[in-house]
């Protein structure tokens, strides 16, 4: 089988998380993984920090790669669209991990039909991510399975036939890690106010979240049932939950996620 060749445009945290995962699982050989820089100075920095990987600018040779992953910020898409359009070849598949920019716009501005759109999250840095993805009808089935295999290198992936759900993926799992960090931060602050040192409060909260996750992930009980198992009637947990309900915590979280979805939709128009 011919070795897969991959070019990555946008070598920040997420772009490099995918690059490292591709190499770790031998999905691409090092000479066949190209890191694309913004300019010569950026290429030099990439050379220094990722020795042994080819680097280059967005030039004609990019057209020889099987997959081009676009990992720039969505606000920067307009800056790179024309240059990418000039080098793409019909047989290539473009995989965008930019939030909010729909497949139709990508096809139109790139003048290219084989386009896929994916929404990963930052746990991909540890191989524990979840990525929702969709594909244009023009993407060949063999290419779709090939890209799915690449996405799975950073954790798990889920294919969505309805591309419009990707903005919801952005709100639920793409931005999701920040919601957990926000709750952890609040719990740690509360721990300090209750008298613990920062390190002890951090240990108590982080280990509790880790254990709670594993219990949730391995149990056949629903979240409601797991809550009930902790919250005995008239006890301490029930007192805390009563405060959360009075403060409309669940409604606030849901409102925040809907705001994230709306922002993802707005990004497509900027």
C-alpha positions in Angstrom: 0.0 0.0 0.0 1.3 3.4 -0.9 2.4 5.4 2.2 0.0 8.2 3.2 1.3 11.7 2.9 -0.1 14.4 5.1 0.4 18.2 5.2 -0.7 20.2 8.3 -1.4 23.9 7.9 -1.5 25.5 11.4 1.0 23.9 13.7 -0.4 25.1 17.1 -1.4 22.8 19.9 -4.2 20.9 18.0 -2.3 20.7 14.7 0.7 19.2 16.5 -1.4 16.9 18.7 -2.6 15.3 15.5 0.9 15.3 14.0 2.4 13.5 17.0 -0.5 11.0 17.1 -0.1 10.1 13.4 3.6 9.4 14.0 3.0 7.6 17.3 0.7 5.1 15.7 2.8 4.8 12.5 0.0 6.2 10.3 2.5 8.3 8.4 6.3 8.1 8.0 8.2 11.1 9.2 9.4 12.2 5.7 5.7 12.2 4.6 4.4 14.5 7.3 4.8 18.2 6.2 4.5 21.1 8.7 3.4 24.2 6.8 4.7 27.6 8.2 3.3 31.1 7.8 6.6 32.4 6.5 10.3 31.6 6.4 10.8 32.6 10.1 8.0 30.4 11.2 9.4 27.5 9.3 12.7 28.0 11.0 11.0 27.9 14.4 9.2 24.7 13.4 12.5 23.2 12.3 14.1 24.0 15.7 11.2 22.6 17.8 10.3 19.6 15.6 13.6 18.3 14.3 13.4 15.6 11.6 10.0 16.7 10.3 9.8 18.4 6.9 8.7 22.0 7.0 7.7 24.4 4.2 5.5 27.1 2.9 2.2 26.9 1.1 3.6 26.2 -2.3 2.9 23.9 -5.3 4.5 20.8 -3.7 1.6 20.7 -1.2 -0.5 19.4 -4.0 1.4 16.1 -3.9 0.1 15.2 -0.4 -3.0 13.0 0.1 -4.5 14.8 3.1 -4.2 18.5 3.9 -5.3 19.3 7.5 -6.2 22.9 8.1 -5.7 23.7 11.7 -5.5 27.5 11.7 -7.9 29.7 13.8 -11.2 30.3 12.0 -10.5 34.0 12.0 -7.4 33.4 9.9 -9.1 31.3 7.2 -9.5 34.3 4.9 -5.7 34.9 5.1 -4.8 31.4 3.8 -7.8 30.5 1.6 -6.4 32.0 -1.7 -3.0 30.4 -1.3 -4.4 27.0 -0.5 -6.8 27.2 -3.4 -3.9 27.8 -5.7 -2.1 24.5 -4.8 -4.9 22.0 -4.1 -5.4 19.1 -6.5 -8.7 17.4 -7.1 -7.7 14.0 -5.6 -6.6 15.5 -2.3 -8.9 15.6 0.7 -9.0 18.7 2.9 -9.7 18.2 6.6 -10.6 21.3 8.5 -10.6 21.5 12.3 -11.6 25.2 12.3 -14.7 25.8 14.4 -17.7 27.2 12.7 -16.7 27.2 9.1 -19.1 25.0 7.1 -18.2 22.6 4.4 -20.0 24.6 1.7 -18.0 27.7 2.4 -14.7 25.7 2.5 -15.6 24.2 -0.9 -16.5 27.5 -2.4 -13.5 29.5 -1.1 -11.0 26.7 -1.8 -12.5 25.8 -5.2 -12.2 22.2 -4.0 -14.9 19.4 -3.5 -13.3 16.7 -1.4 -13.6 18.5 2.0 -14.2 17.1 5.5 -14.8 19.1 8.7 -13.9 17.9 12.2 -14.2 19.2 15.7 -11.7 17.8 18.2 -11.1 18.9 21.8 -7.9 19.5 23.8 -7.7 16.0 25.5 -6.5 15.0 22.0 -3.1 16.2 23.3 -3.1 13.1 25.6 -4.8 10.7 23.1 -8.1 11.0 25.1 -10.0 13.3 22.8 -13.3 13.0 21.1 -13.8 14.3 17.5 -17.0 14.8 15.7 -16.7 14.9 11.9 -18.7 15.3 8.7 -17.8 15.0 5.0 -19.0 16.5 1.7 -20.8 14.0 -0.5 -17.9 14.2 -3.0 -15.4 12.6 -0.5 -14.6 9.1 -1.6 -15.6 6.4 0.9 -12.0 5.1 1.0 -10.8 8.6 1.9 -13.5 9.0 4.6 -12.4 5.8 6.3 -8.8 6.8 6.0 -9.4 10.1 7.7 -11.5 8.5 10.3 -8.6 6.3 11.2 -6.4 9.4 11.5 -8.8 11.2 13.8 -9.0 8.1 16.0 -5.3 8.4 16.7 -6.1 11.2 19.2 -8.9 9.3 21.0 -12.3 8.5 19.6 -14.3 10.0 16.7 -18.0 10.0 15.7 -19.3 10.6 12.2 -22.2 12.9 11.8 -24.2 12.8 8.5 -25.9 16.1 9.5 -23.1 18.6 9.4 -25.1 21.3 11.2 -24.6 19.2 14.4 -20.9 20.1 14.4 -21.7 23.5 15.9 -23.4 21.5 18.8 -20.3 19.3 19.0 -18.2 22.4 19.4 -20.5 23.5 22.3 -20.6 20.1 24.0 -17.2 18.5 23.6 -15.1 21.0 21.8 -15.4 23.7 24.5 -16.4 21.1 27.1 -13.1 20.7 28.8 -13.2 24.4 29.8 -16.5 23.8 31.6 -15.0 21.1 33.8 -11.9 23.2 34.5 -14.2 26.0 35.5 -16.0 23.8 38.0 -12.8 22.4 39.3 -11.4 25.9 39.8 -14.6 26.9 41.8 -14.4 23.7 44.0 -10.7 24.3 44.7 -11.4 27.9 45.6 -14.2 26.7 48.0 -11.7 24.2 49.5 -9.3 27.0 50.3 -12.0 29.1 51.8 -12.9 26.1 54.0 -9.3 26.0 55.3 -7.3 23.8 53.1 -4.0 24.8 51.5 -4.0 25.2 47.7 -2.2 21.9 47.2 -4.5 19.9 49.5 -7.6 21.5 47.9 -6.2 20.7 44.5 -5.5 17.0 45.4 -8.9 16.5 47.0 -10.8 18.0 44.0 -8.8 16.5 41.1 -8.7 13.0 42.6 -12.5 13.3 43.3 -13.1 14.3 39.7 -10.9 11.5 38.4 -12.6 8.9 40.5 -16.1 10.2 39.7 -15.3 10.0 36.0 -14.2 6.4 36.1 -17.2 5.4 38.2 -19.5 7.2 35.7 -17.7 5.6 32.8 -17.8 2.0 34.1 -21.2 2.0 35.9 -24.5 1.0 34.3 -26.2 3.6 36.5 -27.5 6.9 35.2 -26.0 10.2 36.5 -29.3 10.7 38.5 -28.8 7.3 40.1 -25.2 8.0 40.9 -26.1 11.3 42.5 -28.8 9.6 44.6 -26.2 7.1 45.8 -24.1 10.0 47.3 -27.0 12.3 48.4 -28.6 10.6 51.4 -31.8 12.3 52.6 -31.2 15.2 54.9 -27.4 14.9 54.5 -24.5 17.1 53.4 -24.7 16.4 49.7 -28.4 17.1 49.6 -27.7 20.5 51.2 -25.2 21.3 48.5 -27.5 20.2 45.7 -30.3 22.3 47.1 -28.0 25.4 46.7 -27.1 24.4 43.2 -30.8 24.2 42.3 -31.6 27.5 43.9 -28.8 29.1 41.9 -30.1 27.5 38.7 -26.6 25.9 38.1 -27.9 23.4 35.5 -29.8 26.0 33.6 -26.7 28.3 33.6 -24.5 25.5 32.2 -27.0 24.8 29.5 -27.3 28.5 28.6 -23.5 28.7 28.3 -23.4 25.7 26.0 -26.1 27.2 23.8 -24.1 30.5 23.7 -21.0 28.5 22.5 -23.1 26.9 19.7 -24.4 30.3 18.7 -20.8 31.7 18.6 -19.7 28.7 16.5 -22.4 29.6 14.0 -21.4 33.3 14.0 -17.8 32.4 13.2 -18.9 31.0 9.9 -20.0 34.5 8.9 -16.9 36.4 9.9 
